[in-house]
């Protein structure tokens, strides 16, 4: 932590809490790690898919992530950079784990959207952008992989605006691309920033800066690159949007930056500009109105639960976003949803697997609480005012289903414990059929890759081998409480079950069956989400 002393208000104002989102393989996790490099949190960067070494990204802690080179869980990372205290929420890029990302975005005050310079805006980027847009949070765009031959920067800007329906302001502009990518022109500072690659991106890039009209840069770049840069700058100033801080903070205008996370080109200028523009912790909506982050009453909500982050201890961590007040060591708070007091014993902050016991934390910080099984996603904790509750976090309807049972009946206890804990994390949803007992259960997921992760984690974290059978259902609907299930008239291709809270659900193979059952059953209301939040 910084050795400088800050008062209560300063501690909150210097915090920045943001999520990083992208389509798979756009370079999101690599960019996250480079932020840690520039923040002094790590000495040397290891690419997620490095061919030069067997290092793995610091933010990928789960063994299956290291094996596949993808992120399947959200990582929470805190570090200091200059006078800022930064909380990064690094999210899964793979669409099969988008539900974890949606929940994580609830805890963020802004988002960094990473786009591949060759592919432009991709499908998963659009989905995640819409979640950010619904929340009205600022969105900053980093167009990555400029060191590879990609699309024309103007085409990328047009694609961004058309695909996402948002205006943009390029804060900097690339000088060359592919092997000729030399640096960027900073439009706000009106200066050229040229980079020196250094040690394959493992260490910080050196920057040479100066006026665009300086003859030295014409010699360094060559006349062709220099002339094109001058033309591009003139075109941007004439035809582009103006820089408008109010529009940026409301999510109506996205600042755009160009660079290469792999080589560190453009990373530090982006980080500095981003931290200057993005807001400190914002007021949070509750059942009692918006709660000011500088309110002295400690409040927060659980947005993520992760089991077995430490395989040696088989622990469970509930991630709490602090919304107001200050955490102090050993404090006791009200668990609003349970109606009881709980002691926050030894909360932790994270650098992937590395943990630090928290002495104090403020609005905007993310802390990890040891969870003996008392927390659920969406729970509110507060020091005073036990009537206060933050907005719930929605549970998404799964689209893929599988029967699951344990091979070894002697492992039934571990099997049920594993399923229960993974369901509480929100990565899977578990259902049972009426009168079928607990020997055979139904698991629902948003993406099929979650089945693979489920089987891996049950085997390696809980020592359970399982039998699985994919089911043909693609839709699930929750039934209204006042409907008499004994009178339900089903179609042949539908199935009744119950969720973890014993609410009745119906599984469907197609939309025709949904319409047919609604027509057959008077008073039946089918909902796409559970009646209560997680």
N, C-alpha and C positions, 0 to 999 in steps of 0.2 A: 504494500500500500504506500501511497505518497506520505512523505514525512511532514508535509505542510499541514497545519491545523486549520480546519474549517468549522464555521458555526453551523447550526442546524439547517438554516435556509440555504446556505452555500452548499452543504452536502447534497441536498436534493437537487439544486439547480445544476450541479456539475454532472449529474447522472444522465446517461443515455442508454435506453433499453430498446433494442431493435431486433427484428427477426431477419434472417437472410433466406430468400425464396428463389427457386428456379426450377426449370425442367431438368430431369436427370442429365448429368454429365455436362452441364454448362459451366462448371468450375466453382460452384458455390462453396464447397467444403475447402477447396484450395484457397479461395479468397479469405475465408474465415481464418485459416491458419496464418495467412500473411498479415492479417490484422494483429494476431498474437505476436508475430515476429516484430512488427513495428512498435507494439506496445511493450516490448521487452519481456513478454511472458514466456517466450521460448527463444533459444539462441540460434537454432537452425531449423529450417522448414523441411518437412518430408512430404513429398507429393503423395496424394492418395494412391496413385497408380505408378509411382516412381519406378523407372527401369534402372536407375543408377544405384538404388539401395532397396532394402526391404523395409524401410520406414513406412509408417502409416500416419495418416492425419491425426493430430492430437485430439480433435473433436470426435473421432470415431473410436469408441471404447469397446463396443461389443464384438466378440470374436467373429461372428458371421459377417460383420461390416468389414473387418480387415481382410477376410477371405475373398469377399466379392467386390471390394472396392466401392461400395455404395453406403449411403447413410440410411438406416431404417428406423432410427429413433431421433428425437430432438435432443441436442446437447445444449447445456447451459454453461456459458463461459464468462468469467469476469476478469477484467484486468484494467490497469490504469494507463492512460496515454495523455501526456502533458497534464493539464488540470482536470481532465475528465475521468470519471469512473464509468467504465463501459460494461454493460451486460449484453452479451450476444446470445440470441436464441437461434442456434443452427438447426435447421429443420431437414427432414427427409426430402430428397428430391423426387424419389420414386413415387409414382402416382398411387401405387398400392398402399402407401402409408400416408396418404394425404390427410386422413382424419387426425393424425397426430399433429400435422402442420396446422390444420384449421384451429385446433384447440390452442396451440402455442401462439398463434397470431393474436389471440385474445389478450395475451399477457404483454404484447409489444406495444410501444408507443409510435413506432415507425417501422418501415420495411425497406430492405435493400433487395432489389430485383436484379438477378444476374442473367444476362442474355448472351448466348453464343453468337459471335460476330458472323459466323457462316450460316447458321440456321435461323437467326432472328427469333421472333416470338413463337414459342411452341405451345402445345396443347395444355400441359400442366401449368405453364406460366399464366395462361389465361384464367384458369380456375382459381389459382392462388391470388392473382391480381383482383379478381372479383370479391374475394373475402376481404382484402385490404380496402377496396373501394367501399364496401358496405359499412366498414368501420370508420371510414373517412380519415384514415391515418396517412401521413406523408409517405410517399413512395419514391425512392431514389433508384435510378437505373444505372447499373454498371455493365457496359457492353464489353465482354471479355474475349480473350483469345485473339487480340489484334495482332499478335505475333504470327498468326497463321493467315494464309490468304483467305479472305472472307468477302462478304458483300460490301458494296459501296456504302459509306457512312450515311449518305443522304437517303438511300434506299432503306437502311435500317431504321432511321428516324421515321420515315413514312410508314413502314411496317408497324412500328411501335404505336404510332398514333391511330392508325386504322384498325389494327387488331384489338387494341385495348380501349379505344375511345377516350384517350387522354391526350392533352396537349403536352409538349415537351420543351425544355430549354437545355440545349447542350452547354454545360458549364465549361467543358473543355472539348477540343476537337483533335482527332488523330492526325499525326504527321506521318504519312505513309502507312502501309499495312504489310502483313506477311513478313518476309525477311527484311523488308525495307521500313518496318515500323520503328521510328526513331524516338517518338515522344508525343507530346500533346501541346496544343496552344490553350492556355488558360484564359478564357474570355472575360472572367470577372477581374482578374489581375492584369489582363492585357500583356501576357508574357509567354514566351516559349519555355517549355520544360523538356529538356532532352535527357534520356536515361542511358546509363551504362549497365549492361546486364550483370556483370559480376559472376558469382559462383552458381550458375544455373538456377538462379532464383532462390537459392537457399539462404542468402544473406541480403540485406537491404540494398536497393539500387542507389547508385549515385546520381544526383540530378544537377544538370547545368542549366541555369536560367538566364533570361535576358530579354531585351526588346526584340520584337519581331522584325523591326526595320534595321537591326544591327547587321552590318555587312559580314560580321564573323559567322552568323548563322546561315547566311546565304552560301558561304564557303563550306560550312559543316554539312549542310543539307544537300547542296547542289542546286542549281538554278531551277530545275524542273520541280522538285519537291517544294522549294521555297515559293515559286510562282503559284503553284496549285494551292498552297496554304493561304496565300494572300487573296486569291480568288474565292476560296471557300469562306474565309472570314467575312469578306464583303457580302457574299450571298446570304450568309447566316444573319448578318446585321440588318440586311434589307428585308428579307422574307420571313425570318423566324419570329417566334414569340419573344416578348420581353421577359426579363427576370422579374417575377412577382412573388415575393415571400408569402403573402397571404394565400395565394392560390396553391403554393407548394404545401403549406402547413395544413390546408384543408383537403389535400389529396386531389386537387383539380389540375395540377401541373407537376410533371415529374422532371427533376434535374437529371441530366444524362451525362455520364462520364465514360471515357474509353480507356482501355488498358489491357494488360496481360497479367493475370494473377500468377501465372507460372513463372514469369521472369521478373515480377514485381514492378513492371513498367506501369506507372499511373496509379499504383495502389496507395502510396502515402499522400499524394495530392488529393485523391478521392477521399481518404479517411479524414484529412484535415478539413476539407470543404464540407463534408457530410456532418461532422461534429459541430461545425459552426452554424449550420442551417437547421439541423433536426432538433426538435424540441426536447426539453427536460421532461420528467414525468408529468402526465396530464391528469386532469380530474377524471374520476371513474364513476360511472352511473351505478346507482344502487336503488333499492326500494324507498330510500329516503332522499332521493335527488343525487346530484353530483357531489362527490367527496373530494375536497381540495387535498392535493398531495402534501401540503404543508400543515394540514390539520394535525395537532399533536396526538390525537387518539390513534393508536396503532391498529391498522386494519389490513386485511389482505385476503386473497382467495387462492385455492388450490387449482392449478390448471393442468397438472401432469403428475402421474404416479409411475415410478419405475422400480420394478423388483430386481434384486440380484445384480445391482451395479458393482458390488464387491462379491465375487464368487466365493471368497473365503468366509464371508460372514452371512451370506444369504439374506442380505438386508433389504428393506423396502424404504424408498425415499419418496416423500410427497413434496412436490415443488410448489412453493408459495410465492406469489407475486405480492410484494408489499405495496399497498396503495396509499397509505398515509401513516404518519407517525414514525417512531424509531423502535427497532428491536433492541432490547437490552438483554444481556446474558442472564439466563435462568428465569425469564419472565413467564408469568401465567396469564393465559388469555381465555376468552370465551369461544368455544366451538359452537357457533350459532345453530348449525343444523342438528347437532346432537343435544343441544341444551345443557352442556356441561363445561366445566373448566378443564383445560389441559395445560401442562407445563411444557414449554418449548425447550427441551433439554438438548444441548449441544447441536443447534442447527449448523449446517455446513454450506459453504460456497464451493464452486467447482471450477477446476481446470481439467475437463474430461475426467480421468480416473483420479486425479489428485484432488484432495479435499482439504479445506481449511476450516477449523472451528470458528464460528462467527462470534466476535465479541459485541459488535453492533452492526446494524444495517438500517437502511433508510428507504423512503419511497422510491420505487423504481427498481430496487434490488430484488434478486431472486435468491431465496434460501431454500435449502433442502432439509426437511424435517424427517426424523426417523418415524416410521409409520408402523405401529403394532397392529394395524388393521382398522383404525378409527377414521381415516380420511377417505373421502370420495372426491372425484373431480367436480369442481364447482362449489365446494364447501367454503364458507366465509369464517374467518377468524377475526376477533376484535377484542381490544382491551376493555373499552367501555361500550355502552349502547348495544345491548344484546339483541335488539330488534333489527339491527342493520344487516342487510344481505345484499351482496353484489349480484349482478345479473347472472343467471345460470348459463352453462355451456351446453349447446345442443348435442344430442346423440344422433349420429347419422345412421340411416337404415343400411344394413349390409346388403351386398348384391351377390355374394357367393356363400354357399352353405355346405357343411360337411358333417357326417356322423363321425363321432369319435368315441373310442373306448380304450381302456388300458388292456394290454396283453396279459399282464401279470396281476391277478386279483389281489395279491398280497400288497401291491403298490397302489391300491385304490385311494388310500389317504393322501399320498403324495400327488396322485393324479388330480384329485379334486382340489387340493391346495394350489397346485400349479395353475389349473384352469381359472380358479377363483381370483388368484393374484393377477394373472395376465388380463382377465376381464376388468378388474378394477383399474388397471393401467389404461384401459380404453382401447387396447389394440385388437381385442376380439370381443364378441358378444356371445354369451352362452345361453342356450335355450334347452328346455326339457320337454319331452312329450308327456301328455297326461298318462298316468299309470305305468310309465315305462321305467320308473326308478332312476337311479343315478349311475347305473352301469353304462348306459349309452346316452350320450348327450349330443346336441347339435351346436356347432360353432358357426357363427356368421362373421364374415369379414368384408371390408370394402374392396380389397384387392387380393388376388389369388396368391401373390408372393407372401402374404401374411400367413398362409397355411404352412409354408416352408419354414418360416421363422418360428411359428408355434411349435412345430414338431422338433426343430432344433433345440429350442429352449426347454421344452419338456424333457428331452433326452439328456441335455448337458447340465441343466440347472436343477432339475428335480429327479433325475435318474429314472424316468418313466418311458417305457416303450409303448407305442400306441398303434391301434388299428384305425384306419380312416376309410371313409367311403364318400366320395363326392355325391351331392344331391342335386337334382335337376332344377331346384327352385332358384328364381332370380329376383323375387320381390318378397318383402315382408311388410305387413301392416299391423298396427296395434288396434285393438278393439275397444270401443267405448265401454266404460265401467258399468253402465246401467243396462247393457244388453245381456239377455239370458242365453248363455252359451249352450244350454241343453236344447234350445230350439234352433240352433244354427243349421242351415241347409247348405252343405258344402258341394263343390264340384269334385269330380273324381281325381283331378290333378292338383288339389290343394291339401294342406295339412295344418292341423291346429297344434300349437305349442304354448309354452309359458316362458316369459323372460325371467331374469334374475330376481325381480321384485314380484314374481308370480302374477304378472299381468298377462292376459291372453293375447296371443298373436296368431296370425294366419300366414302361412307360407304359400306363395303362388309361383307357378311356372311362367305365366304370361299375363299381360294386361287384360286379355279377354276374360280370364277367370275372375279378376278383380271386379270388373263391371258386372259379370253374371251373378256373383255372390251378393253384391250390393242390391241388385234387382230382386233377388230371391228372398232377401231378409229385411223386412220392414224394421226400421229403427236402428239398423246397423250403421255405425260410423267407423270408417277405416282411416287411420292416420299414418302418415309416413315417418313420424318420429314418435318416441315414447311420450307418454302424457306428462312425465316429469323429466327434468333435466338430470344429467348424470350426477 
